[in-house]
Amino acid sequence: ANLIPMGREKPRRGHNLERFQQWPEKSAEDWLAGYVAVAQEPERALPYAWDLTPKYAYGLLTVIADVHLGHIACRVDKFLDLMKWLKRTSRARWFLAGDTFDLCCSSSPGNHSEQYCPVDVALDIAEAQLRPVVSQGICVFDGNHERRVWRAEDVEWSPARDLATRLDLPFFRAMGGHILHDLGGAKYKHFHHHGAGAARTDGAKLNRGESIAAIARCDLCTVGHLHFEATVEMIEREIQDDCTVADVKKHLQMCPSFHGYRGYAVDHALRPSALGVKSIELGARVKDIRSGT
């Protein structure tokens, strides 16, 4: 993205309407009609068919969370190792769970010296590494780091969306969304949220993950953002079709990251990140969720 520095005397929005027009010209009636249509539009899940060969009893859902490409702390070596593993693991499917890129700016907890390379270079690196395994890709989620330029500079742009466009993968503009996995013999309702807020202790991070998992009734919930690894089997009580009440399981997976202990993490005395990815086994013949490695 080509961001032109405007300075305080030339805001990106406001009096300079000739160059930066915020709203299109429409009547109030047209605005209202569009408003009603937007209000009534239902949220939809992304359907994804795995197309596994019959020899596989389980698929591997690989959550690639918090890579932070561009930051000096990104363990890009581990990211490259993951790409090699995906190439030789045909039963694995992956999605980008948010904060794939870092984007140091004025709102960052660190500073610009922690940005190793420009974001356009980080985009090229991500595209080049993911393209050989793009047939195994499911989708791309936005993260709070991808939104930094949008929030700090009022520019409607996300490198995660650009990457999804380049790879021709579905993009979740919101940091949370639903996926329906169809493995042939079993289907799984999956809610992913990049994560929100801050927490320092293990208990606080787990509480944050469980509060996010409570948003959706699903089989699987995955959460990133906190650079923390944990697997929790949550139990809910639910009325069945025959009016019996049974325990229903929800698998919560909090996902590690690729952010090493450098830069602002050291300066702010944050806990070191859990490094790597989680691959979650999904049964292809019968419904079964297992925490992988």
N, C-alpha and C positions, 0 to 999 in steps of 0.2 A: 504494500500500500504506500502511496506517495502522500505523506502527511505534510502539508504546508504550514510552517509555524506562522500564526496570525498575530500574536502579541495581544496585550490587554486592550489596545485601542481598536482592534479589529476582531471582535468576537466571531466565532464560527456561526452563531445564530444571533439574530437580533436586528439591528438597524440596517445591516448590509444585505437587504432582502434581494437585491438584484442578482447577487452572486450566490447567496445561500438562502434559498427559499425553503422554509420549513414545511408549509402545508400547501397542498394543491388547491386550485380554485374550484370549489363545489358549493352548491346551495345547501342550506340547512336541511332541506328535505332529503337530499342525496346523502348527506352525512348521516342522518338518522336511519335511512334504509340500510346503509352499510353497517352502521353500529348494531342494528338488530341482527343482521346476518352474522356478524362476528360473535355476538353474545350467544347465539343459538348453535354455533358450530361445535360439534362434540369433539372431545379429545379422542384420538385413535391410536391404537397400539400398532407397532411395526410387526407384521407377520414375517417370520423367517423360517424357511424349510431347509433343513440341514443336508439332505441328500447323501446320507452316509451309505457306504457299501454294507451289505448284509452281514459281513463278518464281524462288524464292530457292535458290541453290546452297549458301549458307552461312547458318547461324544465328549469332547473336552472344550468347555467354554472358557476362553482365556481372556481375562480382564486386564487390559493394558491401561493402567491408571497413573496419572501424575508423572509423566516422563520429564517434563520441564526442559524440553529441548531449547537450547540457546543459553541456558544458565551455566555458570562455571561448575555448579555442583551436579549437573546431570551425569549419571553413570551411563554414558553413551555406549561404553563397552558392553555392559549388560544388555542394553537394548539391541545391539548387533547380535549378541549371542541368542537372544530371543528370536530374532528373525531367522537365524539358521535353524533353530529348533522347530519353528513353525513350518519351514520348508519341508522338513522331513517327517512331520507329524500330520498326516492327512486327515485324521479324525478331529483335529483341533479347529475351532472357529474363534475369531477374535473380534473385539470392538475396542475403540478408544474411549476411555471413560472420563475424559476431561483433564485439563491442564497438560495437554500434550506439549504445549509451548509455554514459555515463561513470560516474556514481554515485560522487561523492567521499564518502569516509567515513574512519574512523580508520586504515584500512590503506592509504590512498591515498599515492602518493609526494608529492603536493602537499597542499593543504588546502582547506577548504570555501569559501574566497574565490574559488577557481577554478571553482566551480559557478555557471554563469550563471543557470539557472532550475531549478525543482523537477523531479523526475523525472516526475511526472504530466503536467506541461506538455510536457516533451520527448516523452513518449508520445503526447500529442494531436497534436503537430507531426508526428511520424513517421507516424502513422496518416493524417492529413489529406493529406500529400504522397504517400504510397505508394498510397492507395486508388484514384486514377485509373489507376494502372498495375498494379493487383493481378492482373489477368488474365494479365500477363506474369511474375508472381512464381512462383518454384519452392519456396522454403522459407526458414526462418529458423534460424540457428545461434546458440547461446549463446556468450558470450565471457567472459574472465576479469573484465572490468569489470562485466558484468551480475551476476556471482556475488559481488561484493564484499559486498553486504548479507547474503547467505546465509552467507558465511564469517565476516564480522565480527560480525554480530548474531544468527546462528543462526536465521534466518528463511527458510523454504523458498519463496523468491519470486524471479522473474527478470522484468524488464521486457521482455526479448526474447520470453519465453513469452507474456506478456500481449499483446504486439504481434501475434504469430503467431495467437493466439486471435481478436483483433479482426479481423484480415485473413483469417481462415479459411485459413491456410497451414500446411503441416506444420512441426513444430518439432523440432530436434535438441537434446535435453537435454544430451547429451555434446558436447564442443567439436569432435569429429571424427565423420565419417560418410560413407557411400557413396551416390552417386546414379547411376542408370543412365539416361542420356539416349538417347531414341529419336527420331531425326530422320527416320524413314521409310526412307531408303536406307542408313543407317548408325547403329550404336549405339556409345556411348562409356561406358566404366567410369570414373567420376570419384570420387576420394577428396579430400574437403576436410577440413582441420584448421585451426581458428582460429590455432593456433600456441602455442608454449610457450617459457618461458625468456627470457633476455635476451642480447643481443649488441650490440656497439657498432660493430665494423668491418664493411665489406662482406663480407669473407671469412667472418667468424664468422656473419653472418646467412645467407649462402648455405649454409654447412655445416649450420646449423640446419634450413633448408628441405630440403636433400637428405636429412638424417637422417629427417625426417618423411615425405618421399616414399618412403623405403625401407620404410615400414610396410606398404604395400599394393601389390599387383600391379594396375596400372590403366593406362588410356590417358592420363589427365590427373590431376594433383595440384595443388591450389591451397592456398596458405598465406598467412595474414594475420599480425596481431599485431606484427610487427617494423617496420611502416610503411616497407617497403623494396620496390623494384620490380626484378624480374629475371625473365628467361625462360631456362630451361635445357632442353635436349633430352638426357635421360638415356638411356643405351643399356644394355640387359640382354641376356644370351644365354639363349635358350630352345629347348628341344626341340620340334619341330613334330610333327604327327600322323604324318607319313611318316618320322619319326626323323632328319630333317635338323636341323641346329642353325642358327639364324638370329638376327640382331640384332633386338631388339624395342625400340621407342621408347616412352619415357614423357615426356610434356610436363609440366614443373614450372613453375608460374607463382606467383611471390611478388608479393603485391598491395600497392599503395600505400594511403594512408589520406586522411582529411579533417582530420587533426590538424595545425594550424598551429604555428609556433614561438612558443609563449607558455606561461607558467605553469611547471610543474615541468620541462618539457623544457629551458628556459633555465637554471633553478636547478641542474639536475643535469648541465648541459653535454652534453646528448644531441645527436646529429646531427639536423638538420632532417628532417622526414618527406618522403618522396615523396608528392605530392598527386594525388588523382584516383582513377580506376578503371581496371581492365583489362577489355576486351572480347575474349574469345577466340573466334576463328572456328572453328566445327565444320562440316565438310562434311555436307550433307544428302543427297547422292547417292552419294558415295564417302567412305570414312573418311580424314579429313584434318584436322589441327589446326594452326591458325596463330595466332600472337600478334597480336592486334588493337591498337587504340589506346584 
